[in-house]
């Protein structure tokens, strides 16, 4: 195969890679907001359940503090997961943006590198400003996570302040505390993206086996 044909093939490969990178980046952004909606639904439900438990005045509702603590543990894990997912989504968006940035000059010029010079000030409330949507979302998710940590500590303090040395009747507190710490470690340490070490191989059937 001659050199011009090889160059054409390589250029076509780069063009397909450029288009595919655009498609995947767009898909990642769509997933980003779908995931946010998913987590918000669970977190909002957890907040509602927590408020309902702590504000209940029913005398028949015993172990209120234990149930409140369990809810805060669930809310904390979901909020932490949301925060980590936001960071992961931003990583993969950046991954495909860097690939697009590397290939775009050959096909569309420096389109992605162009942006307006916005000289508006942040305190000019009715004017546009170059805030980062993904960073704001990460900050909000981190704030919600910290709120759940505070509520969890408050609920835990209430349990410890009224409990005795016996764990009878307060079994949920130590169990959910240990489980929450365990899942915190699992999410932070083993939630990182890496090539899975699956013990599988690809077997190809021969033409005779297919027949």
N, C-alpha and C positions, 0 to 999 in steps of 0.2 A: 504494500500500500504506500503510495507516494506521500510526500510531506504535506502538500496542500490538503489532501483528503484527511490526514491525521489532524491537522490544525482545525479543519471544519468540524470534525467529530468532537474534538476537545472543546471547541467553542459552543457546540450544541449541548454538551454535557454541562458547561458552566451556565448556559442560559436556562436549562431545565432546573439546575440547582438554585439559581436565582429566583425563578418562579415558585419553586417548591418552598424556599425559605420564606417568601412573602405569604404563601398560603398557611404555613405552619405558624408563623408569627400572628397572623390574623386569628387563627384557631386558638392559639394560646391566650390572646386577649379576650376572646369570647368565653373561654373556660374560666378565666380569671374572675369575671363578674358572675358567672354561674356559681362558682365555688363560694364567692362572697355571699350571695343570696342564700345558699345552702347553710352556711355557718350562721348567718344572721338569724335564720329561722329557729335554729336550735338554741342559740344564745338568748334570743328574745323570749322563747318559751321557758328557758331556765330562770331568767330574771322574773318572769311572771309567777313561776312556781315558788321561787324564793320569797317574793313579797307576800304571796298568799299564805305561805307557811308562817312567816314571822309575824304577820298581822292578824292571824287567826286568834280569836278569843274564846274558842270552844274549849270547855273544861274537859271534854271527852278526848280531846286531841293531846295525847301524852307523847313524850319524847320529841317535842317540837324542835328542840335544839339539834338533836341527832339528824332529823330529816333535813333541817336547814343546812347542816354541815355536808350531808351527802349531795345536796343540790349544788352547793358551792364547789365541791370537788368536780362534779360533772361540768359545771360552767367553766371552771378553770381549764380543764383538759380541752374542751371545745374551743375556748378562746386562744389557748396556746397553740392548738393545731391550726387555727385560722391565721394566727400571726406567722407561723412557720410556713404555711402554704402560700401566704402572700409573698414572703421572701423567696420561696422556691419559684413561684410564678414569675417574679421579676427577673430571677436568674435566667430562666429559659427564654423570656422575651428578649433580654439583653443578648443572649447567645445568638438568636436568629437575627437580631438587628446588626450585630457585628458581622455576620456572614453576608447580609444584604449590603452593608457598608463596603465590604471588601469586593463585591461583585458588581455593584450598580454602575460604576463609572464606565464599564464596557458596554452596558446595554441601555441605561436610561440617564446617564450623567449623574451629577451630584445632587439628585433630588432630595434624598434623605438627609443630606448634610446642610441643606438650606433651611433657614428659619429666620423669622423676623427679629429685629433687635428691639426688645420691649424695654423702654425706659420709664415705664410707669412705676410708681412707688407702691409698696405693699399696703400703705395706709390710705391710698386712694381707692375707696371701697367700691366705687361704681365702674372702675376701669379694669381691663384685663391685666393679669399678672402671671408670670411663668412659674406657677406652682407645679409640683409633680403629683399627679393623681395617685400613682402607686405608692409613693412615699407617705402621702397623707393617709391612705388606707392602712399602711403598715403601722403608722403612729397610732391611729385609732384602735387597731386590733391589739397593739401593745398596751394601750391605756385600759381597754376592757379587760385584758388579762390581769393587769395590776389591780383593778377594782375587784376582780374575783379573788385574788390572793388576799386582799384586805378583808373581804367578807368571810373568806374561809378562816382566816386567823381569828376574826371576831367570833364566829360560830364555835370554833374550837375552844376559845377562851371561855365562852359561856358554858360549854359542856364540862370543862375541867373545873370551873369555879363552883359547880353544883354537884359534882360527882365525888364519890368516896374512893378509897383505894381499890374497892371491888369493881370489876368491869361488868358485873351483872347488870343488864339493862342498858349498858352503853357499848355493846359489842360492835355497833356500826362504826363508831368513831375510830378505834384502832385499825379495823379492817380497811375502811375506805381511805384512811390516812396513808397506810402502807401501799395500797393499790395505786393511789394517786401519785405518790412519790415514784413508784416503780414505772408507771406509764410516762411520767415526766422524763425520767432517765431514758426510757425507750425512745420517746419521740425525739429528744435532743441528740442522743448518741447514735441510734440506729435508724433514724428517719432520713439520713442523708442519701442523696442519689448516687448510686454506684452500680457497676455492672453486676447483676445477680450471679451468684455462684451456683447455678442450678446444675444438677448432675444429670443432664439430658444431652442426647446427641441426635443429630439429624440423619435419619436413614433414608436413602433414596432407593426406590424400587427399580429394578432393571426392567427393560422392555418386555422380557419374557415373563417376569412375575406379574406385570400389569395385564398381560394377556391370559 
